[in-house]
Amino acid sequence: MTKKEIIKIVISVLIAALTALAAGLGLSSCNVTRTVTTRSEAWQKGDTSVVIQTKTIESYDASKKGL
């Protein structure tokens, strides 16, 4: 192998290692929020109406430990 080929291989390995490190640090945490809304309407006589609405919000935070 020539000196240029060896330099190219070393640079490729360094770039791969840095990419893996950046991906590992970037994917170390996440946040998820889910909202569920349920609505029920029941019309009664005249202009009176009944609306029942419930809303549930769930949140989950995760982070990678041991870095």
ABEGO torsion letter per residue (X at the ends): XBAAAAAAAAAAAAAAAAAAAAAAAAAABBBBBBBBBBBBBBBBBEABBBBBBBBBBBBBBBBBBGX
